[in-house]
Amino acid sequence: MPRTSSSISEGRFPIWLVFLPFALVGIVNVARAPSHAPVVSRQQLALQRSRQKPPDSGWAAVETSRSSAALSSEEATRIALEKGSQRVRAAAAAVSSPVRGVVTAEALDAVLPKGAVVWLTFSNAAYLHFAQNFYLSCAAVGRAHQLAIAALDPPSLSSWAGLGVPVLNFSVFGDASDFRGIGADQARFRRMGAMKVAAFLSLLRRGRPVLCSDVDTVWLADPEPFLRSRAAAADIAVTSDCLSREADANKRGDSRRFDPKGVWFCGHNPQNLYGVTFNTGHPPTRLVSRTASHSPSPLLTTATHYSGVLFLNPNPRTLTLAERWHAKLVAPTDDWHLEDQRAFNILVTEAFYPVVAAPPAAETGEIVLAANRSLWLMPLPAGLFCGGHTFFVQQSGERRGCLNVHITFTEGGVHGKLWRLREAGLWGLEPEQYYDEGRYLSFRPPPVPAGPLPAARVEPYDECVARVARGEAPPAGAVGWWSPPGSESRCVKEVRQYDDKEGLHGVTIQEGIAQSPRLQAHLRMADRYLVALRDGMAAAWLLNRTFVFPQFACLCDRSEWPDVMPTCRLENSDLEFPFRCPLNFLLNVHFMQGIENGLQGRRGLPYREHSFLTHPWLSRRLRESRTEVRFRSDAPSAAAPGLVELPRGATDAEVLAALGPGTVAAGSAVIMLSEAEDVLGGFEDAATGAYVRSLLDQKVLYGSWCCSRTNFHRPGATAFYTKPAELPLGVRATAVREARSWRLPLKGEF
């Protein structure tokens, strides 16, 4: 009998049990096993590994899984789908379900226990790998037996049917492309949205509750205990784009940190007058004037809601709203922007302000009146149903009680989403050898200097002028290692955001940098990080090792909206500084793809995400076989086991002599550089040095911070990081080595 309840503790389920290459070997029946039972035991895992041929650890070893490192290349997607299909098929076979393949809503309703929730998502061929990853996350929390996939095109319909997963046939939509990324054909979006609503309407009409999730979400723990205990009285529960867990929980307006009239992205609490953003699966669009006063006004009655996760209870009020929603999406319209999210927002925000608590939640304020006071709507807690900013930026990819993660607030399209999932260890479609094989190199990034951190804003101008006149030192955080020369006596007036002649809102990037100590510090650290990447990645290429990115500390958030200025904190978020940021805060991750393939027929540089070396399923060899490398100016007195010391400013010849073929370190699975900022002195092999620099220049060593103004495509909204200086080549590099008092003995000279 399929399970309808779970004892999984919220936010604590070990998702690794399904989300990994070997997790479905000897899988237990998740429909019958205790909710805490591992899908595969460590003994089974060890047995499987013992049967695998160990990789060649010599110099001639070929780095594995290069295509998977390419994120979203055709080959990487092919491998992901191949592995994903194997794991989904095994997981589906382990689920006790009387229906498989193409099913109808009637058939699905007939086989599920009364009152059981149907879990629903949508997939076309372009996002099939995301859908497979989603399925595995549902299996990990014990709910695969309640899951149905709505297939939007014939290829995905055929794929899911062949995997033995219940699939609803909406293939008449017919589009197998990445239409989400096109943006020019909103009619296609609108048509897809209508099918989405039609799918859960067909289940609601049969009295079946529905949990509908976007395909780019991941379940970390079973939400049904929460939904049964706290959302049962609501008609619809929906995720929001609220960036502050504290603001979201401020139902009575007691917190002095927030305006009781509302908080942008979080304005769904009782008595709020503006700011709500519920998540229906697409990026939020502001529909109100940001210059309007925060008071009741027609300008402030329209807001955006976001249903990346949507829980619908089957009752007359829910059905009425869903039917109106569907009708709005299929009706002819001249509104180019209308798609399912906008239509949902238009409907639920009718007479929404001031927000009023619904009768079942008069004291808690968790459920509010919506849709002209005709609907009981529950904004799902931001700390449990986590958006991309909360999870990947504020929490640095840590779970912290999140039941679900939606990959929002992410740049770079599919590339950016895949990388975020990898960084957080939430991508379960890697090849089997991903965590077992290869040789790696990483480094510890430059730390943020000790002492006072930069202030949120510049010192008030009048106070600064008076202080300078008195000859006093600036207050802590106003001036520091991040400041331009002469800042101690230079006073800056904070510039209010304004509309320029082209209608762009914000401030110029020069104005933004001048009035934001945090942005100054962020840019300074980013320049240092790029220097470290220049040397660390060059060393990895020299030693024919896969490079593992470290996780960097950032001092300024980023956004396409200038609200991030001057404090570097977006939209009243709970972000604390410094924070361990996603890699795209430093590099254009979506442009980095291809570096593993190299240029002009020469080998490239495969890479891994920062979480790779601490992943729970990393093989014992990769976990234990490690060499530490330190750089120093004077010769060491003695070598410690597992430690190699190199001259600061070592050349390629010295790196190879100490760590390359024939050395003890060459047999280590992982080489960890204690630092990488300005540790190399150049390439004595000039041709190799020029090639490595060209490879890194084209793929990695550039990036930018954005944005101080709207429309980042125009000049003046973006700060570009400083490209690192080129390392000396040929005889110039040899001269660097020979000028040092301590240098390593070489077997030969270039």
N, C-alpha and C positions, 0 to 999 in steps of 0.2 A: 504494500500500500504506500503510495507516495507520501512523503512527510509533509505536514502542514504547519509544523512548528519547529523551532530550533532553540538549542541552548547555547548557541554561539554568543559569546559576550561581545557587546558592541565595540567595534574598532580593534579587536584583538585577534581575529582569525588569521592564521599564517598563510597568506595567499600564495606563498612560494610553493605550497604543496601541489598546486596545479600549474602554476605559472612558470614551469621550468622544463627544460628539455627532457628530463627523465621522469617527470611527475606522474605519468599515466601508465608506467610499467607496473603491472600487478595491482591496478586500481581497485579499491574496494567499492562496493555498491553504495554510492553516496545517498541513495534513497533509504537505505536501511541502517547504515553505519551511524554511530554517535557523531554528533556534529563536530566534535573536536578531534575525530580520528584522522590520522595522517592518510593521505592518498597513497603514499608509498613509503615504506620504512627505510631507515638509513642502512639497514642490513641489505635490503634489496638493491639500494643504490650502490653500495660498495661492491656487491656481486656483479652488477652490470658493468661498473668501471673496471673491475678486475679482468673482465673478458675482452676489454678493449685493448688494442695494441697501443703501447705507450708511444707518444710522439717523439720524433727525433729531436734531441735537444742540442745537436751540434750546430755548427755555423751554417750548414747547408739546409737547415730546416726551413720549410716553406710556411710562412704565417698562414693560419687557417681562418676561415670565415670572413675573408676580405669582402666578399659581396654583401654579407650581412651588415658590414660596417657602412655600406653605402646608403643606408637609411631607406630611401624610396626609389632606388634604381629598379629597372625592370628585373634584373637578376636577383636583387635583394628581395623584391616583392614575390618573385617566383619561389624562392627558398622559404620565405615566411609562410606562403600559402601551402606549400608542400608539407612543412612541419606542422603548421596549424591544423591542416586537414587530418593528419595522423592523430594528433592529440584530441581534436574535437570528436573524431570517430570513436576513439577509445573511451572518452568521457561519456559520449552518448550511449555507447553500448553498455556501459556500467549503470545506466539509469533505468529503473523499472518504469517503463512507459508503454501503454498499449497502443499508442499512435506514434508513427514515425513518417518522415517524408512529407509530401504535400497533404495538408489537412484544411478543413474549413473551420470557421468559428464554432459551428454547431458540433462538429466532431470533437474539437478541443474541449468545449464546455461539457460534453457528455462524459468524458473520461476523468476529469478532475473532480476531487471531492467538493462537496457543496461549500461555498464560501472561500475556496482557495483562490489566491490571486494569480492572474495570468501575468507573467513577466514578458514584456514585448519590446523588441527593437526592430530597426529597419536596416536593410543592407542592399547595396548594389555592387556590381563587380569591382568598381574602383575602391570601395571601402570594405571589401570582403575580408581582408586581413584584420582590420579593426574589429569587424563583427566576430571573427574567430577569437580574437583576444577577449572581447566582451563575453562570449559564451564561456570561455575558460574561467573567467572571474565569477560568473554565475555558478558554475560547477563547484568552484572553490568554496562558496558560501552555502552549498547544498541546495540550490534552487534550480538546477538545470531541468528537473522534471516538470517545472511549471513554465518553462521558457518556450516562446515561439518567435521565429524570425519572420518578418514580413519582407519577402523578396521583391525588389523593385524592377528586376530585369530577368530575362530567361537564363543567362549564365549563373547568376546567384541562386535562382530557383533550383536549377539542376544541381548545383554544388551542395546546397543545404539538404536537398532530398537525398542525394547520394551519401551524405554523412549520417543519415539516420536521425536528423533533427526535425522536429515539427516545424513546418514552414507554411506560411499563408501566402497564397498566390496573388501578388499585386504586380506581376511582371508586365502587365499592360502598360505600366509607366514606361518601360522599355529602354531607359537611358542607363548605359553601363559606364558612363564617363564620370570624371570628377566634376560634376556640375556645380557642386558647392563652391568650387574655386573660380567659377567663370564670372558670376556676378552681373553679366550683361543680359541674362535672360531670366528675369524674376518670374516670368510666367511659368517657367519650368519648376522653379522653387515652389510657387503657389500650388501647382498641380500635385507635386510630391506631398506638400503639406496636407492637401485635401485627402489624399490616400491615407496618410498617417492618421488623420482624424476618423476617416471611415473605418479603419482597421479596429481602433479601440471602441468605436460606436457599435460595431457588430458584436462585440463582447459585452459591452455595457447593457445592451438591449436584452441580453440573456441573464441579467442579474449578476454578471461576473465582474468583480473588482479588477482593475488593470493597473500595473506598474509599468509605465512606458519610459524608456531611457534612450537617449541618443547613443549612437554606435561608438562615439568617442568618449564614452564613460567607462569606468572600471569600478566594480563592486569590491570593497575591501572587507565587508562584514554584512551579515544578514540584516536588512532594514525592517523586516516584518514585525519583530517584537516592538520596535518603536512605532511603526505605523498602526499596529493594533492598539497600542496603549495611548497614543497621543494624537493620531490623525484619524481615528475612526469616526469622530463626530464631524469632520470636515467633509464637504462635498468633493473638493479638489485640493490636493496639496502639491505645491510647486516649488522648485528651487529658485533662488534669487541670485543676483550678482552682488549681494551685499559683501563688501570687503572687510567688514569689521564684525567679528563675533560679539564684541562688547556692545556695539550699536544694535545688532540684531536682537540681543537679549534684553535690551533696554525697553521692555514693554510698557513700563509705567513712567518712563521719562525721568527716572531718578538720577541718572548719571549727569554730572555737570560737564562732562567732556563734550556732550552732543547737544545740539540745538533741539529742544523738544518739538519744534515745528517740523523737523525732518532732517535726514542725512542722505545725501546723494547715494544712490544704489541701495539704501537701507530704509527708505521712507515708507515702510509698510506696518509700522507700529501704531497702536491707537493714538489718536489726536494728531498724527503727522499730517502735514499739509502738502508735502511734495517728496520726490526722491525715490519712488519705488522702482525696482527693476527685477522682474521675475524672468526666469530663464526658460525659453522654449526652444533652445537648441541652436540659436544663431547669435552673433555678436550683438550686444545691446546698442540701440540707436537712440540718442537723446531726441526727444520730441518736444522739449520745452526750451525756452530761452534761458540761457545761463546768466543773462544780465537782468532777468526779471527779479523783482523783490520777492522775498520768501514770505508771501502772504496769500490768503485765498484769492485766486484769480483764475479766469478761464485759461490763462497761459499754463497754469500749474495743475490742470486736471488730467493731463495725458502723460502717461509714463510707459516705460518698457518693462515687460515681464519675460521670464526666461525659463522654459520648461525642458531643460536638459534631462531632468527627472520629473515625471508627472504621475501622481497617484490619484486615481479616480474611483470614487465610491459610486456604485450603481444606484442612483436614486433620481427622482424626477428633476431636481434642480440641476444635477450634473448632466443629465440627458438633454435638458433644454439648452444649456450652454454649449454642449458639444454639437448639437444639431445646428444652432446658430453659427457656430464656428465653421462647420463644414459648408453651410450655405453661403457664408461670406467668401469662402475660398473658391467656390465654383462659380459664383456670380460674375458676370462681366464687370470690368473695372478699368478706369483710367489711372488708377493709383499704381504707378510703376513699382513702388516700394512694398506693395502689399504681398506678404507671404504669411506662413502660419503663425510666426511669432508676433508680427505686427497686428494681425487679425485678432489673436488672442488678447493682446494688450488693449486694443480698442474696445473689446467687449468687456473685459473684467474691470477696466478702469472707468467705466461709466459711473458717474457720481461716487467715485472712490474716496474723494477727499471732502471733509476731514475723515481720516480713517476711524472706523467704529468697530469695536469688538463684537463678534457674533455671539448670540446667546449662550452657546455651549462653553465659551471661553471668556465670559464677562470679567472674571477675576484675573486670569492669566494673560489675556490678550493674544494668545497664540493663534486664534482663528479670527478672521476679520470679515466684514461684509464687503462684497464686491459685486460687479455686474449690476449696477443700479440697485444695490442692497438686496439682490435676489439670490446670491450665492454665498455659501460659507467657504471661505478660502483660507488655507493654511500656508503661509510662507515657511518652507522647511528650514530648520535651523542651519545657519551658515557654518557652524562648527561641526556638524555631522554630515551634511550634504555639501561637500567642499568644491568650490569653484577653483579654476586654475590658478588664480592669484593667491587665494588662501593657501592652497596646498603646495604649489611649486615655488612660490616666492616667499610668502610669509612663514611657511613651515619648512621651507627648503626640502620639500619632498618627503617629510616625515609624516607618519600616519596621524598621530595625536588624536585618535578617536574618530577620524573620518570614516563614515560608512561607505561613501561613494566619492569618486573624483571625476569631475568633468573637465576636459582639457580646453578650458577657455583662457582668455587673456594670453594667447600664445601666438607668436609671430612665426612666419615661414611656412604656413600651410601644412600639408601632410608631413613634410620634413620636420618642421618644428614640433608637431604633435608626437611623432615617433620618438624624437630625441628626448622630449620631456618624459615619456613613458619609460624609456631606457634609463634615464638618469634616476628615476624613482624606483627602478626594479620592477616595473609593472608591465613589461612587454614579455609575453610568454611564447613567442614564436621563433626563438633563436634555434640554430642547429644544435645537435647534441653536444658537439665538441666546444661550443662557445665558452663554457665555464671550465673546460677540462684541459685544453691544449694551448700551445703557443708560448711565445716568450715576449715579455713586456718590459716597458720602461715608463716610469712616471716621475714626478717631482713634487716637493712640498712648495706651495706657492709663497710668494713674498707676503709676510703678515702685515696687517694694518699697524702702523707705528703705535707704540704705547703712548699714553697720555690722554688729555682731553680730546674728545671727538668733535668734529665740526658741528657748529650750531645749526639749527633749522633755518635761521634767517640771519641776515647781516645785522650788525649793531645799528640800532636806530640812528638815523643821520644826525639829528640834533645832539643826541647823547655822545656820538662819536666826535663831533666838532668840539664840544665842551671838554671832553676827555683829552683830546689832542692838545687843546689850548692849555690844559693843566699839566701836560707832560706826563700823563699816566699811561700805564700799559693797558692794552685792550683786555676785555673780559675773556674768561676761559671759553674756548670754542669759537671765538670771533676770528682769530688769526692763529695759524699753526703751520705745520709742515706742508699743508695743501695750498697755502696762500701765495699769490704772486709777490715778488720782491716789493718792499715799500708799503705793504698792506697795513702795517702797524699805524701809520699816520695818514692813510688814505681813507676817506669816508665816502660811502656809496649810498645814494638814494634808491630805495626800493621802487621799482617801476611797476605800477599797476598794469594788468593785462589790458590790451586795447585792440581794436580792429584797425588794421592798416589799410592802405589804399586799395588793395586787392581783396579786402574783406576777410583776410586771415586774422585769427584771434590769438592773442598771447603776447609774448615779447620776443625780440630777436635773440638769437643764441648768445650774442655778446652781452646783451643786457641780462640774460638768464644766468650766465656764468658769473658775472660780476656780483649778483645779489644772492648767490646760493653757495655758501661754504661747503655744503655736502656735495654739490655737483663738482665743485673745484677738486675736492678730495677724491671723488669717484674717478674723474678724468686722470688725476695724478696716478692713482693705483692702476687704472687700466693700462696706462703707458708702461708701467713696470711689469704688469702681467704679460704684455705682448713681448717684451724683451725676454722674459723667462720662457715663453713659448718658443721664441726663435731658437734659443739654445737647447731647451729640453727636447723639442721635436727634431732638431738637427742631430742630436745625440742618438735618438731612437732610430732615425733613418740610417745613420752610420753603422749602428750595431744590428741592423736588420730586425728590429723589434717592433711590435705593435705598441703604439703610444697610448697611454691611459691619461686622459685629461684629469687634472686635479679639480677640486671645487674651489672657486674663488670667492672672496668676500667683497661685497659691493656696498656702496655708500649712497646710492641714489636709485630710486625706482625709475621705470621708464614707461612712457605711455604716448599714444598718438594724440592724446588730448593734453593741452598745456596746464591742466589742473595740477599736475605734478610739480609745477614751479610755484614758489621757490624752495619749498620745504623738502622736495624729493620724496614725499609720501603721497601716494595716490588716493584720492577720494576718501579721506578719513579712515584709511585702512589701519590695521593694528601692526603694521610693519615696524620692526625695531632695527636699529643700526649699530654696527654693520650687520649684514645678513648674508648667508651663504646662498648665492644667486645661481639661477640657471645659466648655462654657458652662453645662451644667446644674448645675455646682457653684455657680453664681451665680444663675441664673434658672430658673424653671419652664418649660423649653423647650416642653413639651407643652401648656401653657396659652397660649403666645405666639401659637399659630396663629390667624390671623384678623386680626392687626394690619394686614396688607397690604390688607384690604378696607375698613378704616375703620369709622366709626360714624355712624349717623343720616344716611346719604347722603353724607357727606363722605369725601374720599379718605383712604386709609390710608397705611401706611409699609411698602413691600416691604423685604426684608432678605436678606442673604447670610451665609454662614459665613465664619469668619476666614481660611480658606485660599484664598478666592476670588481675592484680588488677587495671590497668588503662584502661582497654578495654572499648570502648564507650558503649558497650551493657551489661556491668556488671549490675546485678540486683541492685535495690535500697538497698535491705538488705545488700548485700555484700559491697556496696559502703559506707554505713553509719554506720553499726554496727561494730565498731572497738575499740580495746583496745590497748593502747600503753604500752609497758613494758620497764622500765629502770633499769639498774643495778648500784648499788652504794655501797660504802664501809661502810658508816655510816647510822644509822637508820633515815628514813625521819620523819619530824615533823608532817606532815599532808598529807593525800592522796587527790589528785585532781581527779575530775570526769573523767572517761575514762582512768585513768593512774594507773598502778600497778608498784610498785618498789620492786625489789628483791635484796638480797645481792649479791655482786659480788663473784662468786664462789659458787652459789647456787647449792645444790644437787637435785637429782630427787625428793626426798621427799618434798623439799621446792617448787619446780616448781609445783608439783601436789597440794600442800597445797594452793598456791596462785592463780593458774590458772586452776586447774582441776575440777572434778565433785563437784557440790554444790557451786561453787564460782560464783560471778557476771561475771567474765571474761569468764566463760565457755559458757555463752549465747551469747558472741560476735561472729559475723561471721568471723572476722579477728583479729588475734593477731599480732601486729607488734613489733618486738624487735628493740629497738633503736640501738643496736649493738649486735654482737654475738661472737666476737673474745675473746676466753678465758673467757667466762662468767660463765661456769658451773664448779662445783667443783667435780663432780663425781656422781656415782650411788650407793646409799646405798643398793639398791636391786641388788646384784652382778650378779645374773643370767640374769636379764633384761639388765643390762649394758653390759655384755659380748655379748648378742644377738644383741643389737643395734650396737655395734662396729663391730661385724662380718658382719652384713648387710651392713653397710656403707663402710667397707673395701672392700667387694667384688664388690660393685656396684658404689661407688662414690669417695672415698678418695684416688684417685691416678690420675695422669695426667702427661703430659709432654709438653715441647716445642720442636718444630722441624722446621727447620733442618739446621745444619751448613755444612752438606755435602750431596751429592747425595746418594741415597739408604739408607733410614732411617731404614731399617731392620737390618743394620749392626751396631755394637757398635761404639760409638764415634760420632754420628751425632745428638743425642737427649739429652736434659737436662730433667731429671725427677724431678718433684716437691717433696719436702720433705713431707713425710706422717706425719700427726699430731700425737703428743704423745697421748698415751692412757689415758683416764680419770681414776682416782682412783675408785676402786670398793669395795663394802662391808664396812667393818670396817674402811678401809682407807678413804673412802668417808665420813663416819660418823665423823671420827676424824677431817677432814677438816672443817666440819660444826661446830663442837663443839669448834674448836680453834678460831673461829671468835668472835668478840665482839658483832656483831649484827647477829642474826639468827632468822628465822621465827619460831613461835610456831607450833608444829606438834600435830596432834590428836593422833598419836601413833608412835612408833619407829619400825624400821625393826629388 
